[in-house]
Amino acid sequence: MFSRRAPVCGRAAGDAPHTPALRPDLTGCGYCWHLVRSVSVTIQLDLPDALVAEAREAGLLESARLADWLADELRRKRAREEFGQMLEKLHSVADEPMSMAEIQAEVDAVREERRRREGSR
């Protein structure tokens, strides 16, 4: 299955297309076509008829929309966990408070780790 979703690679609309030599996982056309492995999952929910009708009308029950929502929620969950780990680290530090430079170094390290992890998807 191919998905044309530019946000995955960060390519802006006016950017030059990727070339297959640099990114063998992409097609050679002017769009960002990523090979995406998908699995079919059936989920049964008990929801009020009015809610289902409104959600369906708004396109919220489409697979792509739900996949985007789940991906966003997973990113938020990872961010909360990373923040919790950072707080634990800060609380475990000796009595001497961190300097602003140390705090900034920690923030930069977390941001770099997140960029690295999101870039490897």
C-alpha positions, 0 to 999 in steps of 0.5 A: 500500500502506498501513502502520499503523506508529505508530513512523514518526510517533512517535504514542503509543497515547493521542495524538490522531489526526493530521488530514488538514489537518495531514498530507495523506499520512495518512488521517483515521481514528484510526490512523497510516496512512502511504502507503508505496511498496513494491517486490517483491524476490526474494532467494535464500539457501542456509540449513540446513533447520533454520534456515529452519524455526525462522526461519519458525516465529518469523515472521522470514521475513515481509516486514514483519519483514525490512523492519524488520530492514533499516531497523534495520541501515541506521539503525545503519550511518548512526550508525556512519558519523556517529560515524566522521565525528565521530571524524575531525573530532576527530582533525583538530583542532589540538593543543588538546583540545576543551572539554566544552562543544565536545564537547557542542555536537558531540553535540547537532549530530549528534543534531539532524541525525539527528532532522531526517533521521529526521523527514523520512522 
